Amino acid sequence: MKLNEVKELNRLLQNHSNGRNKEHSVYVDNLHTSFVEFEEKFILPSTSVFEIEFSAAESFLKSLLHLAPELVADSLVLPEPRPKRDIDRLFLIKPFYTEGEMFRENSPEVWRDKLPPFAIVTSFHVMHLGGAPKEDIYAPASQGKTMSVYTRRAYFSSRVIPLDSLTVLDDAVIDFTAKKYQESDFMVQISRDTFEGVRHTYSEIFDEVDYSKQVNFIHESLGITPSDWTLGKIFAPLAVEYLTLTARFLDPSLDRIAKDFNSFHQVVDLLLRPGSMTLEESARNSFFAWLRSHKSERIVSPSGNMAWKILRA
């Protein structure tokens, strides 16, 4: 999207912090993708198959401001998806602090004086790929355009990213860089031939790289057991993304995400900079309390696919 379009969407998202989400439930589908399901339907707009167009983004965000303002209010739209291959998604970012007022004014002056240490990056699947019942089709797909449908679901992904920098232009966030995880944890064996050795995987933005070994090591080092995280492989609470370590959330409220994360952010700080500090007991207890608060209930969707309803204690 163009800068002027991004700025217009940012203005649309401003001053809705007092709004409250409509009745909803959160699920994870059989492809490990989370979605929030509302009691009322909204129109998922048609858009180009090559990018999320301004008109589609505007229509989609207006629907979410009505149904789930806590998930999008006062966020900033990223002009390009991160990573760039995710052309079917709309990306929003909301930087925050770990002390005092978490969400300060979206102002480059504030950020220039003191860079927010973290940001919530939320992405939404806006392109509909088909499979809707005839009665739910609002407008059929056409050449170069996706189908528009009536739906109760908004597919989303929210993660907290440790920031190294923000690129700001005319009060819009153009890009961000994340604090890198230790290099040794991004090195994977690509061949059994010893002369080829080990190669860095810094092309992660474009290639599918399996970091399950690193994530398993992180879980082991923290002492996370199946009884602590009962969702198992349905959804990963910690992940290696953007060449850094992210905390992933199943909560359609940015305020609650920031508050939960702030209670245990020292766990992520320590993993990013091992040896730089001693983990406080309060942070460890908050982290495990957050993990244990997640429960799930297996269901079968109307299409016959497996899904899991997420329950929070």
Salt bridges, closest charged atoms under 4 A:
GLU37 OE1 - ARG153 NE 3.17
GLU40 OE1 - HIS66 NE2 3.28
GLU53 OE1 - LYS145 NZ 2.77
GLU58 OE2 - LYS62 NZ 3.93
GLU70 OE1 - ARG256 NH1 3.67
GLU80 OE1 - LYS84 NZ 3.80
ASP86 OD2 - ARG89 NH1 3.77
ASP88 OD1 - ARG89 NE 3.75
ASP88 OD2 - HIS125 ND1 3.37
GLU99 OE2 - ARG104 NH2 3.27
GLU99 OE2 - LYS114 NZ 3.16
ASP136 OD1 - LYS41 NZ 2.75
ASP175 OD1 - ARG82 NH1 2.46
GLU208 OE2 - ARG85 NH2 3.70
ASP228 OD1 - ARG292 NE 2.83
GLU241 OE2 - ARG159 NH2 2.34
ASP251 OD1 - ARG256 NH2 2.77
ASP251 OD2 - ARG312 NH1 3.80
ASP260 OD2 - ARG312 NH2 3.68
ASP269 OD2 - HIS265 ND1 2.74
